[in-house]
Every structure is written in C-alpha cells, then in structure tokens.
Amino acid sequence: MAWNEPGNSGDKDKDKDPWGKQRGDDGPPDLEDIVKNLQNKVTSIFGGGRRGGGGGRSNSGGGMSPTAFALIFVVLIVVWFISGIYIVTDGTKGVVLQFGEFAKTTDPGPQWYPRFIQSVDIVETDKSRSVRVGVNKDEALMLTSDENIVDVRFEVQYKVKSAEDFLFQVATPEVTIKTATESALREIVGKKRMTSVLERDDVAQKTGELLQEILDRYKTGLLVENVNLDYSDAPEEVKPAFNDVNSAEQDRDRFIEEARKYQNQIVPIARGQAARIIQEAEAYQAEKIAKASGDAERFNQLLVEYTKAPKVTRERLYLEAMEEVLGNNNKVMIDVKKGNNLLYLPIDQLNKQRRIELDEMNSQSESSGANTSSSSSVSSRDRSRLKSRSREVR
C-alpha cells in the first residue's frame, strides 16, 4: 500500500513521507541533512568512516585526516603545474602576460607558465596576410597630379614582425594597415601623372616604402613583404574619351619617332656633304693660291728676262700664247696679207690621216719582222719623220 493511501492514519510511521516528514508537510528536504550525507561519504573515501554502536550513529575522527589533505594538495599542485605547459610551434611566438601586463616573448618549443599568475597569447609571425585596396568603387578612384581620375586596385602582403606591438600597440592592426595602405597609395598617385600611373612606373615600390614608414611610425609590429598594383585604368565612364586621347598621343609619338628617324638619316648625309664642300673649297683655295703664287713667281722671272732682252722676250711670250691658244683647235684659218682669201687648214683631217698611216706602218713592221737591219733603220727613220711632222702640224 502506498504511504499516502487512506486508512493508514493509525500507523505513526506510515503517516511520514519518504523524506521523514509528516503527511501534509509539502516542503523540500532539509539542505543541512543533504550536506551532512555528502560530507560523510567523502570522509569515508579518504580514511574516515561511519561507525555505529548501540543502535546509534557517530563519526570517528571528527573529519578528514591530514594525509588526505596532503594528497589532495599534491594532486592539485601537479594538475596546476601540468596545466601551465604549452608548446610554441614553428612560425609563431608566445606573448606572456603577468597579471595582464606584458612580461616576455617565448620562442618556438615547449614552454611553461604559472597559471592564474600569467597567461599566454600565441601569435603567428610567419603567416602571410594580405589586404586589398580598390575593392569598393570609392576606394578605387584616385586623383593624379594632372587632375585626372584613375581606377586603381592594390594588394599588400604582410606578416607580423613584432608580436608584442601587434597585440598591444594597435587595437585593430588589420583595419590600420588597410587604412594606411589606402593613404599611402593616394599620396603616391597624387604625386604622379596619369600616364605614369597607367604605366605602373614604380608606383608599387614607392607605395610599399611609404606604407612601411607609416606602420613603423604607429608601431603596429607589421612588416610589408610585397606590394602589387593589380589594375590601373581610366574609369569606365570616361574610358572611350580616354582611349581616343591615348590613340592621339600614340600617333603623335609615332610621328615624332618617324621625324627623328628621318633626321638621323638626313643630318649625317648633310654633314658629309658640307664637309666635302668645305674640303673642295679649301682645295680650290689652295690651288688658286698656289697657281697665283706660281704665276707671280713666273712673271717676276719673265720681268728679269724682259729687262735683259725685251724684243726676244716679247716674241717668246707671243709664241707661247699662240701655242696655248691654237694647241686645242682642230681648225685654223690663215689670213694672207694683201689678199682676199682665207686659207683653211683641216688639221683634224691631217691628224687623222697621219694616224692611219702610222697604224699601217706599224702593222707592216710587225708582219715583216725578218727584214734586214737597213730596212728597219729606214722604216724607223720614216716613222720618226712622220711623228715629227705630225707634231709640227699639231
């Protein structure tokens, strides 16, 4: 029968519930009894015990023994010591804090720290991180020194070089480096012309140097590894007009290069011609001066001779002049004194006839090589005579 069924009111023990309370007492079990029960169980485990005598209940020793306390203390110390062991892996640094204040930095390897007195933060120092500028349109548009707008996309790769500064000097290093990168890039782009930015002329290098200066100034503990200018072009809204300007500039450069090529071809030729003309003029000058000097010298000599024999000298000069004048003429007209007719001497025909005769004689002399010495001497005299006559005619 259940303890709370009716008809059990006569039995005093049956009127109590399982917690020893009277029926009708709905309160919870006594907390003090529960604590005593737990204490008795723990005491029985570490050497104490519950001994009953005379139907009563009593505790031997009155609590936990000293050996149990020592064992618990040793166990706690061992657990506390083991909990302070940690391992710093390669590529990381351990930052030790003592009561919340920086104490030291630990290198890779097994380390230990007193728990509850110190704490450790592990920072990855060899991990390569990256930040991008220009993902949003507001970040990508930048103003150049010639008041043009360019669309720039930039990426920076960095890592931690000082774990202490990375944790404590800056609240959000990632946000800081992105802001510093955008600031440095805008400063460098603002100092350059649009063509230099589009040609990516040392923009990345100068931006990386300026960015590292800013990070060192703020003691962020970050090191810039590499900077890349991924994209640089005119904004989409003005790209057609910009392409037209670019095409015109390329045509201008092409024409300039063609003109320079033509210049490089013509100038050396002109300089050579000028040098040749100068040399010819100098040679002509030297020739005329030498000829004039010779004529003057010859005139002085003739003057001396003329003073000695004027008549002979005049005739000689006349004959030399006539020889020079008539030497190159093939036709001669002779005027006879007290006559109405002019004598014409066909010197060219005479010279031609003399040359034909000489050629025939030469051929005959070569064919008759077995003639006597007398005949050869006669023919030689004839040839000499013909030559002298031809010279006289000339």
Secondary structure by P-SEA (a helix, b strand, c coil): ccccccccccccccccccccccccccccccaaaaaaaaaaaaaaaacbbbbbcccccccccccccaaaaaaaaaaaaaaaaaaabbbbcccbbbbbbccccccccccccccccccccbbbbbbbccccccccccccccccccccccbbbbbbbbbbbbbbccccccccccccaaaaaaaaaaaaaaaaaaaccaaaaaaccaaaaaaaaaaaaaaaaacccccccccccccccccccaaaaaaaaaaaaaaaaaaaaaaaaaaaacaaaaaaaaaaaaaaaaaaaaaaaaaaaaaaaaaaaaaaaaaacaaaaaaaaaaaaaaaaaccccbbbbbbccccbbbbbaaaaaaaaaaaaaaaaaaaaaaaccccaaaaaaaaaaaaaaaaaaaaac
